[in-house]
Amino acid sequence: MGRWEPNARGRLAQAALELYSERGFEQTTVAEIAKRAGLTERTFFRHYADKREVLFDGAGLQDLLVGAVAGVPGTVAPIDALAVGLDSVSEAFADRRAYARKRQAVIVANAELQERELMKLASLSAALADTLRLRGVPEPAASLTAETGIAVFKVGFERWIAVSEERDMSQVMRELLDELRDLTAGGRGA
């Protein structure tokens, strides 16, 4: 591939994931990623701050979740607004299960990447809590709903990428939310 070809960012992300899967995160250099993508290191750094950020380009995910929750009428219960947000995120992952599985395998194999993943989830929770507060949800309900939503997303995502799982992500997320509702209503869960 020549340097002039489109989608440099996507090519870099794909090359990085391939190399991380083949060689390991620590053993892979930015130069190798750029070369595999048919680009220069300079181009890599135009798109990503460092080789970790290739795996954590989550601004789109945050915008999607927060935007969906913000767009729900104020009369809708916070947990139901959260469900709309999770549905929106699920749609974005619809055709990305294989990529998500590879990405998660790379993250699980590296403590630094696991820590970065937790930081990104915390940031996502904070943005979600801010959005709920702007919708008029008082504290501590806004923070509790946001943290709960991220927990549902995390557990649901891990279930969804399991080799044995064939359902859509939205089905997995809705099932977990229903189980959570049952638990908080005094049930014992599934």
Beta strands, then each sheet from edge to edge (+ up, - down):
end
